[in-house]
Amino acid sequence: MVREVIKNPIVTDRDLEFLCGDGRTLQKDNHLCSAPPIRPYSRVAIRKLLLSKRHMTVHLEFAKRNLKTQTMRNIIWSETKIELFGLNAKSHVWRKPGTIPMAKHGYGSIMLLGCFSVAGTGRLVRIKANMNGAKFREP
């Protein structure tokens, strides 16, 4: 079990019990909790923004400077990301104390592009590939 936690820190208690295969359950006296060199603890993985404080400040200043009332009437697009597998909620991970979380690529989601304006809403389109400038300008 210790090897499995080191290899995949996002593994859950139920997954570990399934990997054992002999019906054992995780309890305080299991060797996972008492392994002195490793000492992994169950932690709640925190979702972190990938924008720095400088990015957020620059974006806010740009919006305050450029988005006047007349300009707001010309905004015609929006996008959203919907999770297909799992929830966008808390997940427990096994980590050694002092280990920093890493950002990895996402999977299991879809990208939708819909338009709206002061006059009403437009159609909703699913983006199947990566969005780039050429794809955005396609009719």
C-alpha positions as CSV (number, residue, x, y, z in Angstrom):
1,M,0.0,0.0,0.0
2,V,2.9,2.4,0.8
3,R,4.3,1.9,-2.7
4,E,0.9,2.6,-4.2
5,V,0.5,5.9,-2.2
6,I,4.0,7.0,-3.3
7,K,3.3,6.2,-6.9
8,N,-0.1,7.8,-7.0
9,P,-0.8,10.3,-4.1
10,I,-4.3,10.9,-5.3
11,V,-5.4,7.3,-4.6
12,T,-8.3,7.0,-2.3
13,D,-8.9,4.8,0.7
14,R,-11.4,2.7,-1.2
15,D,-8.9,2.3,-4.1
16,L,-6.3,1.0,-1.7
17,E,-8.7,-1.4,-0.1
18,F,-9.6,-2.7,-3.6
19,L,-5.9,-3.1,-4.5
20,C,-5.3,-5.2,-1.4
21,G,-7.9,-7.6,-2.7
22,D,-8.2,-9.6,0.5
23,G,-11.0,-7.6,2.2
24,R,-8.8,-5.7,4.6
25,T,-9.9,-2.2,5.5
26,L,-7.6,0.8,6.3
27,Q,-7.4,1.3,10.1
28,K,-5.0,3.2,12.4
29,D,-2.9,0.0,13.0
30,N,-2.2,-0.7,9.3
31,H,1.4,-0.4,8.2
32,L,0.5,2.6,6.0
33,C,-0.1,4.8,9.1
34,S,2.9,3.5,11.0
35,A,5.5,3.6,8.4
36,P,8.3,5.7,9.9
37,P,10.3,6.8,6.9
38,I,7.4,7.9,4.8
39,R,4.6,9.2,7.1
40,P,2.0,10.1,4.4
41,Y,-1.1,11.9,5.7
42,S,-4.4,12.3,4.0
43,R,-4.8,15.9,3.0
44,V,-7.5,17.9,1.1
45,A,-6.1,19.0,-2.2
46,I,-6.7,22.8,-2.6
47,R,-7.6,24.1,-6.0
48,K,-5.3,27.0,-6.8
49,L,-5.6,29.7,-9.4
50,L,-2.8,29.6,-11.9
51,L,-2.9,33.4,-12.2
52,S,-0.4,35.3,-10.0
53,K,-1.4,38.4,-8.0
54,R,0.4,40.5,-10.7
55,H,-1.7,39.0,-13.5
56,M,-4.9,39.6,-11.6
57,T,-3.9,43.3,-10.8
58,V,-3.1,43.9,-14.5
59,H,-6.3,42.3,-15.7
60,L,-8.4,44.4,-13.2
61,E,-6.7,47.6,-14.2
62,F,-7.3,46.8,-17.9
63,A,-11.0,46.1,-17.3
64,K,-11.4,49.4,-15.3
65,R,-9.6,51.4,-18.0
66,N,-11.3,49.9,-21.1
67,L,-14.7,48.6,-20.1
68,K,-16.9,51.6,-20.0
69,T,-20.8,51.5,-20.2
70,Q,-20.8,51.8,-24.0
71,T,-18.1,49.1,-24.4
72,M,-20.1,46.7,-22.2
73,R,-22.9,46.7,-24.7
74,N,-20.5,45.3,-27.3
75,I,-19.4,42.2,-25.4
76,I,-20.8,39.2,-27.2
77,W,-19.1,36.0,-26.0
78,S,-18.5,33.8,-23.1
79,E,-17.2,30.3,-22.4
80,T,-17.6,27.7,-19.7
81,K,-15.9,24.4,-18.8
82,I,-18.0,21.5,-17.5
83,E,-16.6,18.5,-15.7
84,L,-17.6,15.2,-17.2
85,F,-16.0,12.8,-14.7
86,G,-15.9,13.5,-11.0
87,L,-16.9,16.6,-9.2
88,N,-15.3,20.1,-9.0
89,A,-15.2,19.6,-5.2
90,K,-12.7,18.5,-2.5
91,S,-10.5,15.5,-3.2
92,H,-8.3,13.9,-0.6
93,V,-4.7,13.1,-1.5
94,W,-1.8,11.4,0.3
95,R,1.2,13.7,0.8
96,K,4.3,13.8,2.9
97,P,4.6,16.9,5.1
98,G,6.3,19.7,3.2
99,T,5.4,18.4,-0.2
100,I,4.0,21.1,-2.5
101,P,1.0,20.5,-4.8
102,M,1.7,20.3,-8.6
103,A,-0.5,21.6,-11.4
104,K,-1.1,18.9,-14.0
105,H,-3.1,18.9,-17.3
106,G,-6.8,18.6,-17.0
107,Y,-8.9,15.9,-18.6
108,G,-12.5,14.8,-18.6
109,S,-14.1,18.2,-19.4
110,I,-15.8,19.8,-22.4
111,M,-15.4,23.4,-23.6
112,L,-18.6,25.3,-24.7
113,L,-18.7,28.6,-26.5
114,G,-21.9,30.6,-26.4
115,C,-22.6,34.1,-27.2
116,F,-24.8,36.7,-25.5
117,S,-25.3,40.4,-25.8
118,V,-27.7,43.1,-24.6
119,A,-30.1,42.0,-27.4
120,G,-30.3,38.3,-26.2
121,T,-28.5,35.0,-26.4
122,G,-27.0,33.2,-29.4
123,R,-26.3,29.5,-30.1
124,L,-24.2,27.2,-28.0
125,V,-21.2,25.5,-29.7
126,R,-19.1,22.6,-28.4
127,I,-15.3,23.1,-29.0
128,K,-13.9,19.6,-29.7
129,A,-10.2,20.5,-30.2
130,N,-7.9,23.0,-28.6
131,M,-9.0,26.6,-29.1
132,N,-6.7,28.9,-31.1
133,G,-7.1,32.1,-33.0
134,A,-7.9,30.4,-36.3
135,K,-10.4,28.1,-34.7
136,F,-12.1,31.0,-32.9
137,R,-12.5,32.9,-36.2
138,E,-14.2,29.9,-38.0
139,P,-17.8,30.5,-39.0
